[in-house]
């Protein structure tokens, strides 16, 4: 744990990462995808489901209804990741196909 017995520098974290334009753009795309699926009636607030981009945004996928699906949070977050958090392969860690 990096912040034992000292305060966490939230303002610095926001300025150096969360507040950057690239991160804001990715967050806006994820929020847009969620709103689209809510409008279609496929997900609801608090249902514990994630909206998945079949072709990840990091691999050039778009936020269109044809590229979106609803998955459980654990299934959507189980992909092997690169050091920059992008998806290594479009296959879950456990080897099951999508």
ZADO-1210 file (C-alpha; in nm, 4 decimals, padded with zeros to 6 digits):
<atoms>
<atom x="00.0000" y="00.0000" z="00.0000" code="UNK" pos="1"/>
<atom x="00.1719" y="00.3160" z="-00.1154" code="UNK" pos="2"/>
<atom x="-00.0103" y="00.5660" z="00.1082" code="UNK" pos="3"/>
<atom x="00.0311" y="00.4148" z="00.4552" code="UNK" pos="4"/>
<atom x="00.0378" y="00.6822" z="00.7271" code="UNK" pos="5"/>
<atom x="00.0300" y="00.9718" z="00.4822" code="UNK" pos="6"/>
<atom x="-00.2505" y="01.1417" z="00.2913" code="UNK" pos="7"/>
<atom x="-00.3171" y="01.0414" z="-00.0660" code="UNK" pos="8"/>
<atom x="-00.2478" y="01.3264" z="-00.3143" code="UNK" pos="9"/>
<atom x="-00.5850" y="01.3230" z="-00.4929" code="UNK" pos="10"/>
<atom x="-00.5400" y="01.6673" z="-00.6462" code="UNK" pos="11"/>
<atom x="-00.2024" y="01.5702" z="-00.7911" code="UNK" pos="12"/>
<atom x="-00.3451" y="01.2413" z="-00.9251" code="UNK" pos="13"/>
<atom x="-00.6270" y="01.4270" z="-01.0980" code="UNK" pos="14"/>
<atom x="-00.3919" y="01.6836" z="-01.2500" code="UNK" pos="15"/>
<atom x="-00.1479" y="01.4226" z="-01.3797" code="UNK" pos="16"/>
<atom x="-00.3868" y="01.1468" z="-01.4884" code="UNK" pos="17"/>
<atom x="-00.7645" y="01.1707" z="-01.4378" code="UNK" pos="18"/>
<atom x="-00.7839" y="01.5272" z="-01.5631" code="UNK" pos="19"/>
<atom x="-00.5948" y="01.4718" z="-01.8867" code="UNK" pos="20"/>
<atom x="-00.7833" y="01.5110" z="-02.2138" code="UNK" pos="21"/>
<atom x="-00.7183" y="01.1521" z="-02.3257" code="UNK" pos="22"/>
<atom x="-00.8660" y="01.0069" z="-02.0063" code="UNK" pos="23"/>
<atom x="-01.1652" y="01.2415" z="-02.0200" code="UNK" pos="24"/>
<atom x="-01.2335" y="01.1358" z="-02.3792" code="UNK" pos="25"/>
<atom x="-01.2251" y="00.7641" z="-02.2911" code="UNK" pos="26"/>
<atom x="-01.4538" y="00.8222" z="-01.9915" code="UNK" pos="27"/>
<atom x="-01.6989" y="01.0145" z="-02.2121" code="UNK" pos="28"/>
<atom x="-01.7097" y="00.7227" z="-02.4599" code="UNK" pos="29"/>
<atom x="-01.7817" y="00.4725" z="-02.1796" code="UNK" pos="30"/>
<atom x="-02.0549" y="00.6972" z="-02.0373" code="UNK" pos="31"/>
<atom x="-02.2087" y="00.7412" z="-02.3837" code="UNK" pos="32"/>
<atom x="-02.2170" y="00.3626" z="-02.4341" code="UNK" pos="33"/>
<atom x="-02.3908" y="00.3146" z="-02.0990" code="UNK" pos="34"/>
<atom x="-02.6500" y="00.5843" z="-02.1796" code="UNK" pos="35"/>
<atom x="-02.7206" y="00.4244" z="-02.5186" code="UNK" pos="36"/>
<atom x="-02.7831" y="00.0841" z="-02.3621" code="UNK" pos="37"/>
<atom x="-03.0001" y="00.2369" z="-02.0873" code="UNK" pos="38"/>
<atom x="-03.2108" y="00.4134" z="-02.3514" code="UNK" pos="39"/>
<atom x="-03.2510" y="00.0807" z="-02.5323" code="UNK" pos="40"/>
<atom x="-03.3676" y="-00.0788" z="-02.2046" code="UNK" pos="41"/>
<atom x="-03.0866" y="-00.3349" z="-02.1938" code="UNK" pos="42"/>
<atom x="-02.9278" y="-00.2179" z="-01.8667" code="UNK" pos="43"/>
<atom x="-03.0512" y="-00.0310" z="-01.5616" code="UNK" pos="44"/>
<atom x="-02.8808" y="00.1725" z="-01.2949" code="UNK" pos="45"/>
<atom x="-02.7509" y="-00.0497" z="-01.0155" code="UNK" pos="46"/>
<atom x="-02.8002" y="-00.3802" z="-01.1988" code="UNK" pos="47"/>
<atom x="-02.4324" y="-00.4793" z="-01.1653" code="UNK" pos="48"/>
<atom x="-02.3883" y="-00.5203" z="-01.5409" code="UNK" pos="49"/>
<atom x="-02.1216" y="-00.3640" z="-01.7610" code="UNK" pos="50"/>
<atom x="-02.1594" y="-00.2390" z="-02.1150" code="UNK" pos="51"/>
<atom x="-01.8898" y="-00.4085" z="-02.3217" code="UNK" pos="52"/>
<atom x="-01.7368" y="-00.2863" z="-02.6448" code="UNK" pos="53"/>
<atom x="-01.6997" y="-00.6027" z="-02.8552" code="UNK" pos="54"/>
<atom x="-01.4058" y="-00.4402" z="-03.0327" code="UNK" pos="55"/>
<atom x="-01.2349" y="-00.2399" z="-02.7555" code="UNK" pos="56"/>
<atom x="-01.1942" y="00.1345" z="-02.7915" code="UNK" pos="57"/>
<atom x="-00.8192" y="00.0813" z="-02.7545" code="UNK" pos="58"/>
<atom x="-00.8268" y="-00.1414" z="-03.0652" code="UNK" pos="59"/>
<atom x="-01.0239" y="00.1058" z="-03.2781" code="UNK" pos="60"/>
<atom x="-01.3763" y="00.0019" z="-03.1809" code="UNK" pos="61"/>
<atom x="-01.6571" y="00.2563" z="-03.1973" code="UNK" pos="62"/>
<atom x="-01.9420" y="00.3363" z="-02.9629" code="UNK" pos="63"/>
<atom x="-02.2258" y="00.2082" z="-03.1806" code="UNK" pos="64"/>
<atom x="-02.5081" y="-00.0297" z="-03.0914" code="UNK" pos="65"/>
<atom x="-02.3553" y="-00.2989" z="-03.3143" code="UNK" pos="66"/>
<atom x="-02.0336" y="-00.2906" z="-03.1122" code="UNK" pos="67"/>
<atom x="-02.1973" y="-00.2951" z="-02.7671" code="UNK" pos="68"/>
<atom x="-02.3140" y="-00.5831" z="-02.5512" code="UNK" pos="69"/>
<atom x="-02.4167" y="-00.6324" z="-02.1888" code="UNK" pos="70"/>
<atom x="-02.1969" y="-00.8536" z="-01.9694" code="UNK" pos="71"/>
<atom x="-02.1500" y="-00.9232" z="-01.6033" code="UNK" pos="72"/>
<atom x="-01.8851" y="-00.7026" z="-01.4450" code="UNK" pos="73"/>
<atom x="-01.6526" y="-00.9970" z="-01.3762" code="UNK" pos="74"/>
<atom x="-01.6737" y="-01.1261" z="-01.7344" code="UNK" pos="75"/>
<atom x="-01.6145" y="-00.7810" z="-01.8825" code="UNK" pos="76"/>
<atom x="-01.3108" y="-00.7069" z="-01.6659" code="UNK" pos="77"/>
<atom x="-01.1325" y="-01.0428" z="-01.6942" code="UNK" pos="78"/>
<atom x="-00.9184" y="-00.9692" z="-02.0008" code="UNK" pos="79"/>
<atom x="-00.5402" y="-00.9784" z="-01.9990" code="UNK" pos="80"/>
<atom x="-00.4105" y="-00.6231" z="-02.0096" code="UNK" pos="81"/>
<atom x="-00.0979" y="-00.4434" z="-02.1320" code="UNK" pos="82"/>
<atom x="00.0904" y="-00.2062" z="-01.9021" code="UNK" pos="83"/>
<atom x="-00.1162" y="00.0852" z="-02.0411" code="UNK" pos="84"/>
<atom x="-00.4389" y="-00.1022" z="-01.9458" code="UNK" pos="85"/>
<atom x="-00.5324" y="-00.1772" z="-02.3066" code="UNK" pos="86"/>
<atom x="-00.6578" y="-00.5268" z="-02.3850" code="UNK" pos="87"/>
<atom x="-00.3866" y="-00.7709" z="-02.4983" code="UNK" pos="88"/>
<atom x="-00.6237" y="-01.0118" z="-02.6685" code="UNK" pos="89"/>
<atom x="-00.9950" y="-01.0079" z="-02.7195" code="UNK" pos="90"/>
<atom x="-01.0290" y="-01.3312" z="-02.5192" code="UNK" pos="91"/>
<atom x="-01.1029" y="-01.3677" z="-02.1462" code="UNK" pos="92"/>
<atom x="-00.8251" y="-01.4937" z="-01.9193" code="UNK" pos="93"/>
<atom x="-01.0056" y="-01.8217" z="-01.8576" code="UNK" pos="94"/>
<atom x="-00.9962" y="-01.9095" z="-02.2293" code="UNK" pos="95"/>
<atom x="-01.3728" y="-01.9178" z="-02.2824" code="UNK" pos="96"/>
<atom x="-01.4895" y="-01.7621" z="-02.6045" code="UNK" pos="97"/>
<atom x="-01.7110" y="-01.4587" z="-02.6005" code="UNK" pos="98"/>
</atoms>
